[in-house]
Amino acid sequence: MALKSYRNGQHIVLKNNSTDEDVTIKIVLYDSIQGWLGEDLDNKDWNWYTLDAYTFVKRVKTDRNVLT
């Protein structure tokens, strides 16, 4: 497994391993043991997305000229 680089403020898509549902989050904090602390883009709630429950799918390109 290749080492991934996750940065705060980066938008990524994660897949829930039990439901196969995709969720797009903005990374607040990444921990190699606990997983991602992320802000859900739909309801702005912060949640932990653990490594055993979620799998990284892809990075989402964002327009850096737009203020969020």
Backbone hydrogen bonds in HBPLUS format (Angstrom, degrees):
<---DONOR---> <-ACCEPTOR-->    atom                        ^
c    i                          cat <-CA-CA->   ^        H-A-AA   ^      H-
h    n   atom  resd res      DA  || num        DHA   H-A  angle D-A-AA Bond
n    s   type  num  typ     dist DA aas  dist angle  dist       angle   num
A0010-GLN N   A0007-ARG O   3.18 MM   3  5.56 160.3  2.23 129.6 131.5     1
A0009-GLY N   A0027-ILE O   2.71 MM  18  5.16 178.6  1.71 150.6 151.1     2
A0027-ILE N   A0010-GLN O   2.85 MM  17  5.46 170.1  1.86 160.4 159.5     3
A0060-VAL N   A0011-HIS O   2.89 MM  49  5.33 165.3  1.92 144.8 140.4     4
A0012-ILE N   A0025-ILE O   2.97 MM  13  5.65 155.3  2.04 154.9 162.9     5
A0025-ILE N   A0012-ILE O   2.92 MM  13  5.65 159.1  1.97 162.3 168.6     6
A0013-VAL N   A0058-LYS O   2.84 MM  45  5.40 158.5  1.89 164.6 167.5     7
A0057-VAL N   A0013-VAL O   2.87 MM  44  5.42 157.2  1.92 163.6 157.2     8
A0014-LEU N   A0023-VAL O   2.85 MM   9  5.37 167.1  1.86 158.7 160.8     9
A0023-VAL N   A0014-LEU O   2.83 MM   9  5.37 155.5  1.89 156.4 163.8    10
A0015-LYS N   A0055-THR O   2.81 MM  40  5.16 160.9  1.85 147.8 154.3    11
A0055-THR N   A0015-LYS O   2.93 MM  40  5.16 151.5  2.01 139.3 148.4    12
A0016-ASN N   A0021-GLU O   2.86 MM   5  5.33 171.5  1.87 154.0 155.7    13
A0020-ASP N   A0016-ASN O   2.79 MM   4  5.08 138.8  1.95 145.9 152.3    14
A0017-ASN N   A0053-ALA O   2.86 MM  36  5.51 174.4  1.86 150.8 152.6    15
A0026-LYS N   A0039-GLU O   3.00 MM  13  5.11 154.5  2.07 135.7 143.6    16
A0039-GLU N   A0026-LYS O   2.88 MM  13  5.11 164.5  1.90 145.5 148.6    17
A0028-VAL N   A0037-LEU O   2.76 MM   9  5.46 162.4  1.79 157.7 159.5    18
A0029-LEU N   A0037-LEU O   3.09 MM   8  4.99 154.7  2.16 139.9 142.0    19
A0037-LEU N   A0029-LEU O   2.74 MM   8  4.99 173.7  1.74 161.7 161.4    20
A0031-ASP N   A0035-GLY O   2.78 MM   4  5.06 164.5  1.80 154.4 159.6    21
A0035-GLY N   A0031-ASP O   2.84 MM   4  5.06 149.2  1.94 133.7 143.7    22
A0036-TRP N   A0049-TYR O   3.02 MM  13  5.08 160.9  2.06 143.3 140.4    23
A0049-TYR N   A0036-TRP O   2.72 MM  13  5.08 164.9  1.74 159.1 164.4    24
A0038-GLY N   A0047-ASN O   2.95 MM   9  5.65 163.3  1.98 167.4 165.1    25
A0047-ASN N   A0038-GLY O   2.98 MM   9  5.65 156.5  2.03 156.1 162.0    26
A0040-ASP N   A0045-ASP O   2.88 MM   5  5.50 165.6  1.90 163.8 161.9    27
A0044-LYS N   A0040-ASP O   2.85 MM   4  5.03 134.4  2.06 143.5 150.6    28
A0053-ALA N   A0050-THR O   3.23 MM   3  5.39 139.6  2.40 100.1 110.9    29
A0054-TYR N   A0050-THR O   2.96 MM   4  6.00 141.9  2.11 153.0 163.0    30
A0066-VAL N   A0063-ASP O   3.29 MM   3  5.82 166.1  2.32 114.3 118.4    31
